Amino acid sequence: MGRRGALLPALALLLNAFVWGVSWWPFRELQRQGLHPLWATALVYAISMACLLAVKPRAWHGFRSEPLLWLLLCAAGMTNVGFNWAVTIGDVVRVVLLFYLMPAWTVVLAWPLLGEKPTFGALARLALAMAGVVIVLKTAASPWPVPEGTADWLALMGGFSFALTNILLRKLRRSQPAARILAMFGGGALLAAGAASAGVALGAIPALPAPHAGWALVGLALSLGFLASNVALQYGAARMNAHAAALVMLSEVVFASLSSVALGAAELTARTLLGGALILAAAAWSAWPVDLPVARRVDAQ
């Protein structure tokens, strides 16, 4: 692959990371205009799902032959519910760092779901990431490093669900691509709408407001942004080495951090920087080529 051929997939993945990294701002703007992030998520993915079905009307047929697509739908939906809600109400940098525990959760989930026993390297990455979490969560006001408030719990849930989503995508790699994308869009729309409806019934969140130009235009722009980012992800991930792609996707943390600090939605403390460095180091390490087997390392010495 020439230089141009390698650059375009990387730029596509950077676009995807940028959209996700700055998505906190439109979600907060929508909430300021009366549209809760759960309703916003449901609408954004309902539009995306409608666009997909207009192009691939038979995409839903894959659900009849592959039951795991329903689990993918739930996992992708919980990812969006957790992340989109958390970045709207919490410190953006803190939320993104807790969300990027995803490689650590992958170590835990890959054994029972994929039969991949953790290597020494995987366990070391898990320990490194958890050390970072302890530093991020431990404050002078709390005796133990525990999640503080709804945003922390939502971020952790979103990261866990994202890890499960990625593992399910690996298990479903031979299924129809359109069916997988429909499961992810459908999960974002259906689970967010279900959670929003439950929240309204419990009096925890406001009802869906009547449409008006203010939030409708922002919501449409966000929908188009997520559509473009998904197309970019499909293009870039299919043409880049998986490890290199994972490293490029870590730029989402940079985009989220710079934009949120610049706009006053996050605070970079020394504790957050240190803990975040450990979490990102574990994530970058997990994106590196797979460790050599122990026996091979011994033979090479």
N, C-alpha and C positions, 0 to 999 in steps of 0.2 A: 504494500500500500504506500503510495507516494505521500509527500508532505501534505499536499492539499487533501488527499483522502483521509489522512489521520487527523487533520485539523478540524474538519467539519463535524465529525462525531463528537469531538471534545467540546466544540462550541455548542453543539446541541445539548449536551449534558450540562454545560454551564448555564444555558438558558433555563433548563429544568430546575437546577439548583437555585438560580436567581428568583424564579417565580415563587418557589416554596419559601425561600429565605425572606422575601419581603411581603409574603401573603398576610402577615400579621396586620399590616397597616390597613388594607381594604376591609379586613374582618372587623377591626376596631372602628373604622369609619362607618361601616354598616350598623354596628351596634350603637354608635352615637346617634344614628338616624332612626333608631328604634327596631332594627332587625337583629335579633339574637343570633350569635354565631351558629347555633344548631340549625335554625331556619335558613340561614345563609348557606350553610353547607348542603342542606337538602336541596335547595333551589339550584345551586351551582351544579351539583351532580345530576339533578333531574334534567337540566338543559344538556349536559354532556351525554347522558344516557339517550336522550331523544335524538341527538345528532348522530350517535353511533348506530342506533336502530334504523335511522333514515338511510344510512349507507349500507348497513349489514342487518337487514330485517330478520334474518334467520339465526342471528347470534345466540338467541336464547335457547335454541334447540340443543346446544351442548349441555345444558343443565339436566336434560333427560338421561344422558348416558354417563355423566360424570358427577356423582354426588358431592365430591370434594369441592366443586365450584360453589356450593352453598356455604361451606365453611370459609372459603376464600372471600365470599361476599360479606360474611360476618366480620372476619378479621380486618378486611380493608375498611369496612364501615366504622369499626371501633377505632382504627388508626386515625381516621379523619375526625371523628367525634372528639377523641382525646386531644389531638394536636391543635385543631382549629379553635376549640374552646379554650384550651390552655393559653395559647399565645394572645388571645383576646383579653384575658383577665389577669395574667401573671407577668412577671419579669421575663421578657422575651429571651434573653440570653440564658437565663436559668432554665427556662422551659425547653429550649432547643438542646441544651447540654443533657438534660435528663432524658429527653427523647432519644438522643444519640447513644443511649445505653443499648440500642438495638443489637450491636454485635455481641454484647454480653448475654443478652436473652437468647440469641441464636445458639450459643454454646449450650445453654440449658435445654433448648427445644430440639436441637438437631439429633440428639441421642434417641429419645423416644419416638420421634416422627420420621427420621431418616436413617436411623441405625448407625449414625456417625458418632463413635465414641470420642470424647474430647481428648486431644493430645496434650502433652505438657505445655506446648505453646498456647493452646486455647485456654487452658486453665490459668496460665500466667496472664493472658490478656484479660480474662475475667477478673482476676484479682486486681489488676491495674485499674480497670474501669471502676470496680467497686470502691477502691481507695479514692478515686476521684469523686465519686458520689458522696462518700463520707465527708470529704472536705467541703463540697458544695453545700450539703445539707446542714452541716454542723454550724450553728451560730452561737454567739455568746449568750443569747437568751434561752437556748434550749440545751438541756444536759445531754441529750442524745441526738445523733444525726438522723432525724426522722423527717418525712415530708411535712411541709408546713402549708396547710390550706389546700383548696380544691385544685389550683393550677398545678401543683407538684404531683398530686395523685393522677390527674388527667394526663400529664406529660409522661409519667411512668407507664400508665395504661396504654397510651398511644405508641410508645416505643416497643413495649411487649407485643402489641398487636401488629406493629410493622414487621417485627422479626418473624412472627407467625405467618404474615402475608408473604414474605420473601421465601420462607421454607415451602409454603404451599405452592408458590409459583414454580419452584424447582420440581416438586412432585407432579405438577400439572404441565410440565414443559411440552408434553406431546399432545395436549389438548388444543382445540382451536383457539388461535390468538384472540379472535373477536369475542369468544365466549369468556376468556379470562378478563379482557378489558371490560366487558359488560358486567361481570361479577364485581369488579372493583368500583365502577361507576355506580352500579346498582346498590352496592353496600353503602357508599357515601350518601346516596339519596335516601334509601329506605331506613337505615339505622339512625341517621340524623333526624329524619322526620319522626320516627318512632320515639326517640329520646326527647325531642322537642314537645311532642304531644303529651308524653308522660309528665314532662316538666310543667306544662301548662295545667294539666289536671291536678298536679300537686301544688300549684301556685308558686313554683320555684322560678319560672321564666315567663316573660310576657307572651301573649298570643301572637300569631302571625299578623302583622299590621297590613292595612290596606295598601296596595301598590301606589307608589308615587315616584316621580321622576328622579328624585334625589338618590334613593337607595337602589332603584331599578337599574339605573345607568351604571352605578358602581358594581352591582351584582352581575350585570351582563359582561362588563369588562373583566371581572374576576373569572367568570365562566370561560370566556375566550382565552384568558391567560392560562387557566388550568388545561384547557383543550390543547393549546399550543405546547405547553410543557409536557403533556403526555405524548404527543406526537414526537417531540424532540427526544424524550426518553426512549421511546420505541426505536427511533432512528439511531441514536447514539449507542445504546446498549447492545444493539444487534451488530454493530461494526467495530466495537472496541473490546480489548481484552477486559475480562470481568474485573480483575484486580485494579487495572488502571481506571476503569469506569467508577469503581467504588471510591477511589481516591479523589477523582474529580468531583464526585457528589458531595464530598465533605466541604466543598466551598459554600454549601448552603449555610453552614455555621458562620462563615465569614460574612456573607451577605446579611444574615439575620442580625449578627452582632453589630456590624457597622451601621446599618440602617436604624436599629432600635436605640443604640446609644446616641446617634446623631439627633434623633427625634424625641429623646427623653423617655423612651419606653423601657429602658434597662439601665442597670448600674453595674459597672465593672469594678468589683472589689478585688483585693489581692486574693482572697479565698476563692472567689469564682474563677479567677484566672488560673490559679494553681490547680484546682480540681478539674477545671475544663481542659487544661493541658493534658492531664492524665487520661481523661475520658477520650479525648481526640487522639492521643497517642495509641490507646487501645484500639480505637476504630481504624486508624491508619494501619496499624499492625495487622489487624484482621483482613484488611484489603490487600495485604502483600501476598505474593505467591505462597502457596501452601508449604508448611515446614517439611523438610526431608524426614522420612521415617527414621526412627532411632537407630535401627540396624544399619541403615545406609550411612548414617553419620559415623557410626563406630567403624565400619569397614573403610571409610575414607581417611581415618586418622592414621 
